[in-house]
Amino acid sequence: MASIYTYDNSKTLAHGLAQYIVAEQDKALEKGKRFNIAVSGGSQLKALNAGLIQDPQFKDKIQWSHWHVYFCDERIVALENDDSNYGGFKKQVLDPLLSVDGALGPTCYAINESLVGLSENDRVAAEYESLLPDHFDLILLGCGPDGHTCSLFPGKTHEYLLQEREKRVAWCHSSPKPPADRITFTLPVLESAQALCFVAEGASKQPILERVFEGHDTTLPAGLVTEHYQSSVSWFVDAAAVKDVSIKKETYSGN
Ligand SMILES: O=C1O[C@H](COP(=O)(O)O)[C@@H](O)[C@H](O)[C@H]1O
């Protein structure tokens, strides 16, 4: 059963999320020296800023120098482009960390920017795959209003990504949400992760969460991941995203 943590607002959600991430970090560091974490782009990055950077409670608990940060999906654009997920993470997490005295930042793994614009998108994916660890301790997922997660989109055109079993990172072409060319983790990467955690906030996500939680709709990539890997899945959602959605009692309220 997936765990669903609901919060009244963005601030309390960011706090609960940071608490969860630190607990996963501690579990990983009990076993070794690395915390292998993958993050998504989009709205999630603001929650990471609010929880990991702004919330004073976690300042001394996050061991950044042991963090190895990867991207669940990336748009094939220059890293300083506004659409870059790495660029978004840099803005929300890495740059603010620079202003903290003596802070050692995480090790981050970005796409090979020199291949951008060369029509070498399979190579961008293959090179990124070669950087991945054997498995992740934690993967932070988003959920688009169409039910996509990573850059795994619903529908026929992108079925090939959900069917991929060999490549751990694949080129997503013709993305319905710009930019059109992206790379994405495939399901085997999610399947082998220790923990998968979705973050979804705001009323625009409500209709899709209704289909995931009430309809158990596995035609939606976010629904499929939730159903198939439920024992490792958690959702962090705010009240607006699950308004009038009936959530089974095995799940928890984070407030
Ligand atoms: O395009 C993307 O969208 C999803 C969802 O983003 P959100 O802003 O609706 O939360 C995101 O998880 C993914 O990383 C990103 O490339």
The ligand as a Gaussian input file, in Angstrom:
#p B3LYP/6-31G(d) Opt

LIG

0 1
 O        8.031000      18.343000     -17.311000
 C        8.104000      17.978000     -16.152000
 O        6.974000      17.913000     -15.408000
 C        6.880000      17.093000     -14.235000
 C        5.747000      17.658000     -13.392000
 O        6.031000      19.029000     -13.124000
 P        5.031000      19.945000     -12.290000
 O        5.568000      21.348000     -12.460000
 O        3.662000      19.785000     -12.871000
 O        5.103000      19.475000     -10.876000
 C        8.203000      17.006000     -13.499000
 O        8.105000      16.060000     -12.481000
 C        9.306000      16.652000     -14.480000
 O       10.536000      16.501000     -13.832000
 C        9.405000      17.748000     -15.502000
 O       10.445000      17.532000     -16.457000

